[in-house]
Amino acid sequence: MKGSGKTLERQKEDMFDEYERFRANGNESIQDYFIRFHKLVNDMKVTQIDLPKHQLNTKFVNNLPAYWSKYVSYTKNVMNMSADNYVDIFTLLRTYEPHALKSLKKLEQSSSSDVDPLAYLAKSSTPPQSSPKPTTQAAQTHEEALMATMQQLANLLSGFQKQFPPNNNQIRASSKPKSQATVQAGQIVTETVQRSAPGNVGKQ
């Protein structure tokens, strides 16, 4: 009797280890993933390992292939992970399979492109080769270099202003005359007052 109890304990340990190591095999289909997970859960029940629904559901969704991540997040928000069954979660996720496969296809296309990012960086970091300049240009004075730098700054600022024109709040000066009422000697007197926005100098 003791020997059979020990083997059952050993089986439980092995099954739990298998459960802990359970992951998706590459980019396998959700159907294959579900079948493997379902078989594992059934084997665990045979060896009398009973895990809470929340733990099974979390294990099921968190170990799906990466291209399912968007749909897993949605499922976690929609389904009750403590009350629903992983079979119900699989049923919901399966409805998104065509979309997930499109995501996988895009992922594979972007990773299989012939662009080598390190080669791109190496190419972009090498300074451009220029032809030798005449000696007259090499002998620029300090003032000429300063003027050239200032001209570049002016060009940069004018390009910035063209790209980001000031909005109405930045250039608005109140052009409508305002009326102000005061009480003088028991009578109400109204007068118009021209106000300008702070920082703006207007004609008055």
C-alpha positions as MATLAB code, in Angstrom:
seq = 'MKGSGKTLERQKEDMFDEYERFRANGNESIQDYFIRFHKLVNDMKVTQIDLPKHQLNTKFVNNLPAYWSKYVSYTKNVMNMSADNYVDIFTLLRTYEPHALKSLKKLEQSSSSDVDPLAYLAKSSTPPQSSPKPTTQAAQTHEEALMATMQQLANLLSGFQKQFPPNNNQIRASSKPKSQATVQAGQIVTETVQRSAPGNVGKQ';
ca = [
       0.000    0.000    0.000;
       2.793    2.392    0.857;
       4.398    1.865   -2.551;
       1.192    2.763   -4.415;
       0.739    5.938   -2.331;
       4.276    6.974   -3.114;
       3.787    6.512   -6.844;
       0.580    8.557   -6.696;
       2.486   11.338   -4.927;
       5.233   11.081   -7.517;
       2.625   11.233  -10.307;
       1.116   14.342   -8.707;
       4.531   15.993   -8.542;
       5.270   15.128  -12.166;
       1.862   16.366  -13.335;
       2.217   19.607  -11.410;
       5.702   20.133  -12.865;
       4.283   19.567  -16.338;
       1.518   22.065  -15.560;
       4.084   24.636  -14.393;
       6.176   24.186  -17.561;
       3.186   24.319  -19.923;
       3.714   26.891  -22.688;
       2.640   27.387  -26.282;
       4.858   25.637  -28.819;
       6.013   28.476  -31.046;
       3.101   29.912  -32.989;
       0.865   26.860  -32.757;
      -2.834   27.235  -33.514;
      -5.212   27.902  -30.661;
      -6.932   24.578  -31.400;
      -3.697   22.603  -30.868;
      -2.869   24.656  -27.786;
      -6.327   24.022  -26.319;
      -6.144   20.257  -26.983;
      -2.779   19.990  -25.218;
      -4.004   22.077  -22.273;
      -7.280   20.150  -22.007;
      -5.417   16.821  -22.006;
      -3.104   18.109  -19.274;
      -6.046   19.213  -17.105;
      -7.755   15.829  -17.577;
      -4.541   14.010  -16.608;
      -4.313   16.206  -13.521;
      -7.877   15.269  -12.551;
      -7.001   11.575  -12.928;
      -4.082   12.029  -10.524;
      -6.413   13.931   -8.156;
      -4.884   17.366   -8.614;
      -7.654   19.915   -8.377;
      -6.776   23.539   -9.122;
      -9.137   26.513   -8.805;
     -10.788   27.786  -11.996;
      -9.029   31.109  -11.715;
      -5.620   29.432  -11.704;
      -6.459   27.220  -14.696;
      -7.960   30.112  -16.661;
      -5.014   32.379  -15.959;
      -2.559   29.673  -16.977;
      -4.499   29.079  -20.194;
      -4.608   32.713  -21.347;
      -1.177   33.825  -20.126;
       0.698   31.150  -22.053;
      -0.895   31.656  -25.447;
       1.458   32.722  -28.264;
       2.388   36.421  -28.281;
       0.239   37.286  -31.294;
      -2.850   36.605  -29.145;
      -1.948   39.258  -26.533;
      -4.487   41.866  -27.702;
      -7.333   39.345  -27.633;
      -6.208   37.913  -24.291;
      -6.443   41.393  -22.741;
      -9.948   41.818  -24.117;
     -10.968   38.370  -22.867;
      -9.676   39.094  -19.376;
     -11.849   42.213  -19.297;
     -14.968   40.500  -20.631;
     -14.865   37.093  -18.955;
     -15.024   36.341  -15.248;
     -11.726   34.546  -14.738;
     -12.852   33.152  -11.368;
     -16.225   31.791  -12.449;
     -15.942   30.937  -16.150;
     -14.271   27.805  -17.463;
     -11.192   27.748  -19.718;
     -13.354   25.973  -22.311;
     -15.613   29.059  -22.439;
     -12.551   31.273  -22.720;
     -11.259   29.136  -25.587;
     -14.641   29.432  -27.323;
     -14.524   33.233  -27.108;
     -10.900   33.430  -28.215;
     -11.525   31.145  -31.159;
     -13.907   33.737  -32.625;
     -10.898   36.086  -32.936;
      -8.685   33.510  -34.633;
      -8.839   35.088  -38.134;
      -7.759   38.446  -36.687;
      -4.998   36.867  -34.610;
      -3.707   35.027  -37.682;
      -3.541   38.361  -39.550;
      -1.485   39.744  -36.663;
       0.808   36.723  -36.883;
       1.207   37.157  -40.636;
       2.145   40.838  -40.195;
       4.581   39.910  -37.445;
       6.229   37.274  -39.632;
       6.435   39.648  -42.611;
       8.046   42.384  -40.550;
      10.559   39.990  -39.010;
      11.432   38.357  -42.337;
      12.211   41.599  -44.141;
      15.735   41.918  -45.472;
      16.482   45.088  -43.497;
      19.350   44.680  -41.069;
      18.979   47.379  -38.386;
      22.677   47.247  -37.453;
      23.713   47.751  -41.060;
      21.322   50.701  -41.274;
      22.836   52.253  -38.137;
      26.363   51.714  -39.408;
      25.485   53.356  -42.713;
      23.691   56.301  -41.120;
      26.426   56.951  -38.547;
      29.260   57.242  -41.072;
      29.887   60.869  -41.978;
      29.176   61.759  -45.590;
      32.268   61.883  -47.754;
      32.766   65.238  -49.390;
      35.206   66.451  -51.958;
      38.130   68.486  -50.682;
      37.301   72.165  -50.363;
      39.411   74.837  -51.907;
      41.892   76.474  -49.571;
      40.097   79.809  -49.793;
      37.036   78.371  -48.025;
      39.185   76.622  -45.438;
      40.537   79.941  -44.264;
      37.217   81.256  -42.962;
      37.452   83.737  -40.186;
      35.727   83.368  -36.865;
      33.125   86.015  -37.783;
      32.208   84.244  -41.017;
      31.684   80.974  -39.159;
      29.560   82.769  -36.578;
      27.470   84.430  -39.297;
      26.962   81.102  -41.052;
      25.785   79.531  -37.794;
      23.406   82.420  -37.126;
      22.030   82.136  -40.669;
      21.388   78.421  -40.093;
      19.577   79.232  -36.845;
      17.447   81.847  -38.602;
      16.530   79.341  -41.311;
      15.712   76.758  -38.660;
      13.453   79.164  -36.763;
      11.629   80.302  -39.891;
      11.001   76.665  -40.799;
       9.738   76.035  -37.274;
       7.321   78.971  -37.517;
       6.010   77.720  -40.850;
       5.484   74.248  -39.468;
       3.974   75.385  -36.169;
       2.097   78.644  -36.766;
       0.931   80.491  -33.658;
      -2.614   79.698  -32.665;
      -5.379   82.171  -31.925;
      -4.735   82.139  -28.162;
      -1.119   83.219  -28.631;
      -1.787   86.196  -30.909;
      -5.203   87.345  -29.762;
      -5.536   90.846  -28.467;
      -8.952   91.855  -27.333;
     -10.252   94.118  -30.066;
     -13.823   94.392  -28.805;
     -14.442   97.409  -26.676;
     -15.709   96.517  -23.223;
     -18.221   98.571  -21.310;
     -17.772   99.277  -17.660;
     -20.495  100.583  -15.389;
     -19.772  102.768  -12.375;
     -22.028  104.516   -9.923;
     -21.325  108.217   -9.546;
     -23.435  110.479   -7.399;
     -26.301  107.992   -7.359;
     -26.353  107.563  -11.133;
     -25.055  104.669  -13.213;
     -22.486  105.772  -15.747;
     -21.266  103.405  -18.482;
     -18.059  103.954  -20.389;
     -16.242  101.898  -23.008;
     -12.806  100.575  -22.106;
     -10.291   99.182  -24.596;
      -8.296   96.318  -23.043;
      -5.406   94.413  -24.543;
      -4.103   91.003  -23.629;
      -1.103   90.925  -21.280;
       2.173   91.112  -23.137;
       0.574   92.612  -26.255;
       1.082   96.248  -27.059;
      -1.906   97.654  -28.839;
      -2.770  101.069  -30.219;
      -4.684  103.090  -27.691;
];
